[in-house]
Each structure stands twice: as structure tokens, then as C-alpha cells.
Amino acid sequence: MTKPNCHDAMLLMLHEIRTKIPFDLPETTICGGDCRGCSKKMLELLDTEVGYWESVIEWQQPSLADLKNLQQLAQRTFKILQRNKLV
């Protein structure tokens, strides 16, 4: 089995992020109750970054650093959502 190139890996990561991170949560759910880290700000930041890569992926080749940075942002966001019991 061959490893995907950076372009294909980014497409797979973008799809996985869109399916596993609940970007469509209502603000009352996100900001209700005890908060440990700002879920709203992290979701906005991740959504912006994912939207950027979705818009430029066809003409800009991502690097391994781009993949790693997006992965780390997605993981941090997911952990904050878990701490706040949103996933």
C-alpha cells in the first residue's frame, strides 16, 4: 500500500475534520454551562482554516508542515470540545 501524497492527505484530513467536528452547534449550546477553553473561538479558527484549504487545495500544494499544523489545530479543538462535553 502506498502513502498518499500531501494533496490527497489534505483532502482526506479535510473530509475527516468536517465529519467529526460539529461546526453547526448552536451558540447557546457552545457557550452554555461551565467552560474549559473557548469552544466557540476554536471552532471558528478551525472552520476558517478548513475553509481556506478547501478553497485553495486545487491550485496550492500543501506541505507536510501544513498538514501537521491543521492536524494539531483539529486535535486541540476536539479536546476542548470533549472537555466541554460537546462531542
C-alpha positions in Angstrom: 0.0 0.0 0.0 1.4 3.4 -1.0 1.3 6.5 1.2 -0.9 9.4 -0.1 0.8 12.5 -1.4 0.3 15.8 0.5 -2.6 16.8 -1.7 -4.5 13.6 -1.2 -3.7 13.5 2.6 -5.0 17.1 3.0 -8.2 16.1 1.2 -8.7 13.1 3.5 -8.0 15.2 6.6 -10.4 18.0 5.5 -13.1 15.4 5.0 -12.4 13.7 8.3 -12.5 17.1 10.2 -15.8 18.1 8.5 -17.4 14.8 9.6 -16.0 14.6 13.1 -16.1 18.2 14.4 -19.6 19.6 15.0 -19.3 23.0 13.3 -23.1 23.5 13.3 -23.6 23.6 17.0 -25.9 26.4 18.2 -24.1 29.2 20.1 -26.3 28.6 23.1 -25.0 25.0 23.3 -21.4 26.0 22.8 -21.4 28.8 25.3 -23.8 27.3 27.9 -22.6 26.0 31.2 -19.1 25.5 32.6 -16.5 26.3 30.0 -12.9 24.9 30.0 -11.3 26.6 27.0 -13.3 28.6 24.4 -15.0 26.1 22.2 -16.5 28.9 20.1 -13.2 30.5 19.3 -11.5 27.2 18.5 -14.4 26.1 16.2 -14.3 29.5 14.4 -10.5 29.2 14.0 -10.7 25.6 12.7 -13.6 26.4 10.4 -11.6 29.3 8.9 -8.5 27.1 8.4 -10.5 24.3 6.9 -12.4 26.7 4.6 -9.1 28.2 3.5 -7.7 24.8 2.5 -10.9 23.7 0.8 -10.8 26.8 -1.4 -7.1 26.6 -2.4 -6.4 22.9 -2.4 -6.8 22.6 -6.2 -4.1 25.2 -7.0 -1.9 25.3 -3.9 0.1 22.2 -2.9 0.1 21.7 0.9 3.3 20.9 2.6 3.9 18.4 5.4 4.1 21.4 7.8 0.6 22.5 6.6 -0.8 19.0 7.3 0.8 18.9 10.7 -0.5 22.4 11.7 -4.0 21.6 10.6 -3.9 18.2 12.4 -2.7 19.9 15.6 -5.4 22.6 15.4 -8.1 19.9 14.8 -6.8 17.8 17.7 -6.7 20.8 20.1 -10.2 21.8 19.1 -11.6 18.3 19.5 -10.0 18.1 23.0 -11.6 21.3 24.1 -15.0 20.2 22.7 -14.5 16.9 24.7 -13.7 18.8 27.9 -16.8 20.9 27.5 -18.9 17.8 26.8 -19.8 18.9 23.2 -18.7 15.7 21.5 
